[in-house]
Amino acid sequence: MRRRSSRSSSSDADALEPGEQLQTDPMAPVVQRCARAVIEYDGTAFAGSQYQPNARTVQGELEKALNRLTGERTRVRFAGRTDAGVHATGQVAAFCLPRRRRGEGYSWPALQKRLNAVLPPDLAVRSLRPAASGFDPRRDATWRVYRYRIRMAADRRPAERHRTLEIDDWLDVAAMRAAAASLLGERDFAALGSDRHGRTIRRLSEVRIVQRGTSIEVRVTANAFLRRMVRSIVALLMEAGRGRLTPVEVERALAAGDRALEGRAAPARGLTLERVIYSNTGRRRGSGPRATAS
């Protein structure tokens, strides 16, 4: 009996599709299918990405849609946490679905289509594909890319107001780039954010500042971010752009360890999580993009 069972299990394992996991508990589902999704959301009406009781969150809406379609309680994990009002075009989520018999359930393209049909208008699944059962969207990520948008000189754009910070004054982009150079590399960023475990060392590889007329975009890439770190970086750069901070003063603020600008951060609405990069994109873990400030 053991030999027949062993051969049967081996045959079933060989027949599994990518992202499916064989269960050995006879009371458990035979197969568990795991998925990796890229999702996009307008963060304006969300209390953040992570589940919170009595609050509307991205995780809550996505899990509710999955539970509605599959009839199973499904837990979703994200590559990174975004605060209330922060948007995403490239957030990565992972989840697994149980299947009791082969042939049950939806194909991944069909599930993506059905999810987008029941999700609210401010949340969508951009792509959905199989993932290994051990895939962890947060721990397996090597780099995260955020973009912050600013509109200067009281140049109002109502259609962009939920995704752009509008200010009345003009910023000196050259001064902002000089200050950005002080932020690059691996260091303790406790002055610009917090971590619930007290681990505040991060590697910042890129701060790119692009100006087009009255528009400024700040692109920031790091191996990971502290809470409010990107918005604190933007607030620091804006102070440099207003002539209130020099690169040397930025360096001193980071070295001091106390919260820079008394903890002030740029408003959430200008920030978007654009991309999460994994080692299977061709970069070795830890190699990453070259450190640049431009």
C-alpha positions, 0 to 999 in steps of 0.5 A: 500500500505504501509503495502504491501511494508513493508512486501515485504521489510522485505521478501527481507531483509530476503532473502539477502545473506551475504554482501548484502544491501537492497536499499530503494531508488526506483531509486537505485539498489535493492541490494548492495553486499559488499566484503572483499578481501585479495590481494597480490602485488609486489610493485616494479612498483607501486607508492604506494597502494592509488590512485594518478593521473597520477601514477600507483597504486594498487588501480587504477589497482584494480578499473580499473579491477572491472570497466571493469568486472562490468561496474560500478564505484567501489571504493576500500578501503584498510586496510593500505597505503603502499608506493612506492616499498612496497609489500604486501601478506596480504593487505585487501581491501573492495568494494561494487557492485550494482546489479539491479536484483537478479541473476545478476552479478558474484558469489564471486569465479567467480569474483575472477577468472575473476579479476585475469584474467584481473589484471596485473601480479604483482597484484592478489586477494588471497581470496574474500568473502562477507562482511557486508555493514559497514565493514571498512578494516582500522577502523575495523583492530586491528593489522597489521603485517609487515616483513622486509628482509635484506641480509648481508655480500654482499651475493647477491641473484638476484632473491630476490633483489626486496624483500630484502635489500642487505648490505655489512656489518654484523649486530649484531642481539643481539644488534638489539634485545636489541634495539627493546625492547626499542620500545615496548608498547604504546607511541608517535612514532613521532620520527619514522613517521608522521600522517596527523592528528598529532596523533602519539601514537601507540601500538607496540606489537612485534618486532621479529628478526630472523637470518638464515645465512646471512639473517635477518627478522624483524617482526613488529606488531602494532595496526597501523603504522605511515607513514614510521614507519616500515622502520624507525624502521628498520633503527634504529635497523640496526644502533644498529646492527652496534654498532652506537646506544645503547638501551639507545640512542634509548630510548632517540631518541624516547623521543626527539620527533624529527625525529630520524636519521634525518628522514632516513628510510630503503629502501622500497623494503625490506618491506612487509605487511604480515597480517591484523588482525581483532577482529573476529579472536578470539582476543578482540579489544585492547587485542592483542598479548603479547608485545615481542622483540626477 
